[in-house]
Amino acid sequence: MGKIILHLDRMMVERKMSLNELSEKVGISNVNMSKIKNNKVTAMRFSTLAAICEALDCEVGDILQYVKE
């Protein structure tokens, strides 16, 4: 089975947005946003994913990647 890789850190650099700023715009804690950024989560709500895409002005495919094992 493959896995999903998050490229949130790359998108944050491209958009020049800090972790604090993004977590504030999305409405979740810095700790939880850090876990998402560092690929330490096994699940994420679609509403959180949508809020991240809204805040970073990007598409879901810009931050998620499926990798076959």
N, C-alpha and C positions, 0 to 999 in steps of 0.2 A: 504494500500500500504506500502511496506517495504521501507527501505532506505539503502543507501550505506555509509559505515563507512570507513574512511581512517586511515590506521595504519602507516602513514609515519613517525611519531615520533619514533615508535618502531624500524622501519627499520634503521632510521638514527642513533639510539643508537647502534644497532647491527653492523653497518658499521663504527661507530666512525666518523661520518661526521656532521659538524656543519651546521646550517641553511645558514650561509654566503657562505660556500664552496659549498653546494648543489645548492643554487640559482645561483651562478656563473657558475657552470658546466652546469646547465639546461638553463641558459640564460634568467631568469626572475628576477624581483626585489625581494628583501628580504621581502617586504611587501606582495607581492602576494604569495611567497612561505610560509610565515607565515600563511596566510589565508588557504592555502591548508593543511598545517601541522595541523592546529587547527580545521579542518572540518568546515570552515566558507565559503565554496564555494558550489554553486549549480550546477556548470558545469566546465568541464575542457577539453581542446583540447586534442585529441589523441596524437598530436605531443609533448605536454608538458608531458603527461603520459609516452610516450615512452622515452623521454629524462630523466625523473626521474628514470625509470627502468634501463636505460643505465648507469647513474651516480652511482646508488646504486647496480648495478649488481644483479638485482632481476627480478622476474616475476610480472606481473600485480596482480595476486592473492596474492602475498606477502604483498601488501599494500592496496588492496581493499577487502571489505567484504560486502556481502548483508545480511541484517538483516530483518526478517519478523516482522511485527508489530501485 
